[in-house]
Amino acid sequence: FRKELPLMLEKLQKRKSLMQENSISYPCGNKVFIFKDAGDKFELEIKD
């Protein structure tokens, strides 16, 4: 995971993102990666 996350984030920077309050979503292939601000941490949700 530690090796793959920086590569994934680098690829996602080039894509158009969908912004919602306290979260950001990145579509990638058939999945949507949703990063949410949860107080003093971030949560990652992956939807098919």
A tleap script that builds the chain and sets N, CA, C and O, in Angstrom:
source leaprc.protein.ff14SB
mol = sequence {
  NPHE ARG LYS GLU LEU PRO LEU MET LEU GLU
  LYS LEU GLN LYS ARG LYS SER LEU MET GLN
  GLU ASN SER ILE SER TYR PRO CYS GLY ASN
  LYS VAL PHE ILE PHE LYS ASP ALA GLY ASP
  LYS PHE GLU LEU GLU ILE LYS CASP
}
set mol.1.N position { 0.831 -1.201 0.000 }
set mol.1.CA position { 0.000 0.000 0.000 }
set mol.1.C position { 0.867 1.253 0.000 }
set mol.1.O position { 0.567 2.216 -0.706 }
set mol.2.N position { 1.945 1.245 0.792 }
set mol.2.CA position { 2.808 2.437 0.865 }
set mol.2.C position { 3.502 2.724 -0.455 }
set mol.2.O position { 3.764 3.881 -0.784 }
set mol.3.N position { 3.802 1.675 -1.214 }
set mol.3.CA position { 4.428 1.876 -2.522 }
set mol.3.C position { 3.418 2.383 -3.544 }
set mol.3.O position { 3.729 3.254 -4.356 }
set mol.4.N position { 2.213 1.836 -3.500 }
set mol.4.CA position { 1.208 2.132 -4.523 }
set mol.4.C position { 0.495 3.466 -4.330 }
set mol.4.O position { 0.139 4.114 -5.314 }
set mol.5.N position { 0.281 3.889 -3.094 }
set mol.5.CA position { -0.479 5.120 -2.853 }
set mol.5.C position { 0.162 6.346 -3.506 }
set mol.5.O position { -0.551 7.101 -4.168 }
set mol.6.N position { 1.482 6.588 -3.355 }
set mol.6.CA position { 2.057 7.763 -4.031 }
set mol.6.C position { 1.892 7.708 -5.549 }
set mol.6.O position { 1.642 8.735 -6.180 }
set mol.7.N position { 2.029 6.528 -6.136 }
set mol.7.CA position { 1.847 6.401 -7.585 }
set mol.7.C position { 0.408 6.690 -7.982 }
set mol.7.O position { 0.154 7.357 -8.985 }
set mol.8.N position { -0.533 6.182 -7.189 }
set mol.8.CA position { -1.944 6.408 -7.471 }
set mol.8.C position { -2.280 7.895 -7.350 }
set mol.8.O position { -2.988 8.445 -8.193 }
set mol.9.N position { -1.774 8.540 -6.309 }
set mol.9.CA position { -2.059 9.967 -6.118 }
set mol.9.C position { -1.456 10.807 -7.236 }
set mol.9.O position { -2.057 11.790 -7.670 }
set mol.10.N position { -0.269 10.424 -7.703 }
set mol.10.CA position { 0.360 11.146 -8.809 }
set mol.10.C position { -0.501 11.050 -10.072 }
set mol.10.O position { -0.684 12.042 -10.777 }
set mol.11.N position { -1.023 9.866 -10.352 }
set mol.11.CA position { -1.894 9.690 -11.514 }
set mol.11.C position { -3.190 10.475 -11.351 }
set mol.11.O position { -3.698 11.048 -12.315 }
set mol.12.N position { -3.724 10.501 -10.136 }
set mol.12.CA position { -4.993 11.181 -9.894 }
set mol.12.C position { -4.879 12.692 -10.018 }
set mol.12.O position { -5.868 13.359 -10.321 }
set mol.13.N position { -3.689 13.246 -9.790 }
set mol.13.CA position { -3.513 14.696 -9.884 }
set mol.13.C position { -3.831 15.198 -11.287 }
set mol.13.O position { -4.267 16.337 -11.460 }
set mol.14.N position { -3.616 14.355 -12.282 }
set mol.14.CA position { -3.830 14.757 -13.668 }
set mol.14.C position { -5.285 14.636 -14.098 }
set mol.14.O position { -5.656 15.121 -15.167 }
set mol.15.N position { -6.109 13.999 -13.282 }
set mol.15.CA position { -7.510 13.766 -13.645 }
set mol.15.C position { -8.419 14.850 -13.086 }
set mol.15.O position { -8.093 15.540 -12.120 }
set mol.16.N position { -9.553 14.967 -13.721 }
set mol.16.CA position { -10.578 15.893 -13.236 }
set mol.16.C position { -11.231 15.283 -12.000 }
set mol.16.O position { -11.571 14.100 -11.996 }
set mol.17.N position { -11.403 16.069 -10.975 }
set mol.17.CA position { -11.983 15.558 -9.730 }
set mol.17.C position { -13.333 16.211 -9.458 }
set mol.17.O position { -13.634 17.295 -9.958 }
set mol.18.N position { -14.129 15.528 -8.660 }
set mol.18.CA position { -15.437 16.033 -8.253 }
set mol.18.C position { -15.342 16.465 -6.801 }
set mol.18.O position { -15.015 15.655 -5.933 }
set mol.19.N position { -15.624 17.732 -6.526 }
set mol.19.CA position { -15.445 18.278 -5.188 }
set mol.19.C position { -16.787 18.388 -4.482 }
set mol.19.O position { -17.749 18.916 -5.039 }
set mol.20.N position { -16.846 17.887 -3.254 }
set mol.20.CA position { -18.014 18.043 -2.406 }
set mol.20.C position { -17.519 18.575 -1.071 }
set mol.20.O position { -16.315 18.590 -0.816 }
set mol.21.N position { -18.430 19.009 -0.225 }
set mol.21.CA position { -18.030 19.545 1.069 }
set mol.21.C position { -17.274 18.488 1.869 }
set mol.21.O position { -17.782 17.389 2.094 }
set mol.22.N position { -16.067 18.823 2.295 }
set mol.22.CA position { -15.209 17.966 3.118 }
set mol.22.C position { -14.829 16.649 2.457 }
set mol.22.O position { -14.442 15.706 3.148 }
set mol.23.N position { -14.931 16.564 1.127 }
set mol.23.CA position { -14.503 15.343 0.444 }
set mol.23.C position { -14.131 15.660 -0.998 }
set mol.23.O position { -14.537 16.680 -1.555 }
set mol.24.N position { -13.352 14.765 -1.583 }
set mol.24.CA position { -12.994 14.881 -2.990 }
set mol.24.C position { -13.027 13.484 -3.583 }
set mol.24.O position { -12.569 12.527 -2.958 }
set mol.25.N position { -13.569 13.367 -4.790 }
set mol.25.CA position { -13.739 12.069 -5.441 }
set mol.25.C position { -12.947 12.034 -6.738 }
set mol.25.O position { -12.940 12.999 -7.502 }
set mol.26.N position { -12.281 10.914 -6.977 }
set mol.26.CA position { -11.523 10.702 -8.199 }
set mol.26.C position { -11.994 9.428 -8.879 }
set mol.26.O position { -11.809 8.343 -8.328 }
set mol.27.N position { -12.598 9.524 -10.058 }
set mol.27.CA position { -12.923 8.309 -10.803 }
set mol.27.C position { -11.660 7.752 -11.439 }
set mol.27.O position { -10.846 8.504 -11.975 }
set mol.28.N position { -11.496 6.442 -11.380 }
set mol.28.CA position { -10.330 5.777 -11.963 }
set mol.28.C position { -10.784 4.397 -12.430 }
set mol.28.O position { -11.068 3.520 -11.614 }
set mol.29.N position { -10.849 4.213 -13.736 }
set mol.29.CA position { -11.342 2.948 -14.264 }
set mol.29.C position { -12.790 2.754 -13.862 }
set mol.29.O position { -13.626 3.628 -14.092 }
set mol.30.N position { -13.091 1.611 -13.262 }
set mol.30.CA position { -14.463 1.340 -12.831 }
set mol.30.C position { -14.665 1.615 -11.345 }
set mol.30.O position { -15.668 1.186 -10.774 }
set mol.31.N position { -13.740 2.315 -10.712 }
set mol.31.CA position { -13.833 2.624 -9.282 }
set mol.31.C position { -13.843 4.136 -9.066 }
set mol.31.O position { -13.390 4.907 -9.912 }
set mol.32.N position { -14.369 4.537 -7.914 }
set mol.32.CA position { -14.332 5.940 -7.498 }
set mol.32.C position { -13.669 5.982 -6.129 }
set mol.32.O position { -14.130 5.335 -5.188 }
set mol.33.N position { -12.583 6.745 -6.021 }
set mol.33.CA position { -11.856 6.908 -4.766 }
set mol.33.C position { -12.344 8.195 -4.112 }
set mol.33.O position { -12.255 9.270 -4.706 }
set mol.34.N position { -12.857 8.085 -2.898 }
set mol.34.CA position { -13.423 9.235 -2.193 }
set mol.34.C position { -12.602 9.482 -0.933 }
set mol.34.O position { -12.563 8.644 -0.032 }
set mol.35.N position { -11.948 10.639 -0.879 }
set mol.35.CA position { -11.177 11.041 0.294 }
set mol.35.C position { -12.034 12.013 1.091 }
set mol.35.O position { -12.484 13.029 0.562 }
set mol.36.N position { -12.259 11.700 2.371 }
set mol.36.CA position { -13.112 12.531 3.220 }
set mol.36.C position { -12.310 13.073 4.394 }
set mol.36.O position { -11.486 12.371 4.980 }
set mol.37.N position { -12.567 14.335 4.727 }
set mol.37.CA position { -11.971 14.966 5.900 }
set mol.37.C position { -12.810 14.569 7.103 }
set mol.37.O position { -13.987 14.921 7.191 }
set mol.38.N position { -12.201 13.834 8.030 }
set mol.38.CA position { -12.916 13.362 9.225 }
set mol.38.C position { -12.208 13.897 10.467 }
set mol.38.O position { -11.541 13.153 11.186 }
set mol.39.N position { -12.362 15.190 10.706 }
set mol.39.CA position { -11.727 15.810 11.871 }
set mol.39.C position { -10.229 15.912 11.697 }
set mol.39.O position { -9.746 16.652 10.841 }
set mol.40.N position { -9.479 15.160 12.519 }
set mol.40.CA position { -8.018 15.226 12.469 }
set mol.40.C position { -7.411 14.122 11.614 }
set mol.40.O position { -6.219 13.838 11.731 }
set mol.41.N position { -8.215 13.491 10.753 }
set mol.41.CA position { -7.703 12.431 9.880 }
set mol.41.C position { -8.487 12.427 8.569 }
set mol.41.O position { -9.498 13.116 8.433 }
set mol.42.N position { -8.013 11.652 7.626 }
set mol.42.CA position { -8.698 11.470 6.353 }
set mol.42.C position { -9.162 10.029 6.233 }
set mol.42.O position { -8.492 9.110 6.703 }
set mol.43.N position { -10.305 9.840 5.604 }
set mol.43.CA position { -10.829 8.504 5.342 }
set mol.43.C position { -10.866 8.296 3.837 }
set mol.43.O position { -11.157 9.220 3.078 }
set mol.44.N position { -10.571 7.078 3.415 }
set mol.44.CA position { -10.643 6.724 2.004 }
set mol.44.C position { -11.743 5.696 1.819 }
set mol.44.O position { -11.760 4.656 2.478 }
set mol.45.N position { -12.658 5.999 0.916 }
set mol.45.CA position { -13.728 5.065 0.561 }
set mol.45.C position { -13.560 4.734 -0.917 }
set mol.45.O position { -13.370 5.633 -1.737 }
set mol.46.N position { -13.630 3.459 -1.258 }
set mol.46.CA position { -13.505 3.030 -2.645 }
set mol.46.C position { -14.819 2.387 -3.059 }
set mol.46.O position { -15.261 1.407 -2.460 }
set mol.47.N position { -15.443 2.955 -4.099 }
set mol.47.CA position { -16.718 2.429 -4.597 }
set mol.47.C position { -16.512 1.827 -5.975 }
set mol.47.O position { -15.709 2.312 -6.772 }
set mol.48.N position { -17.251 0.761 -6.237 }
set mol.48.CA position { -17.212 0.130 -7.568 }
set mol.48.C position { -18.166 0.812 -8.506 }
set mol.48.O position { -18.273 0.423 -9.669 }
savepdb mol mol.pdb
quit
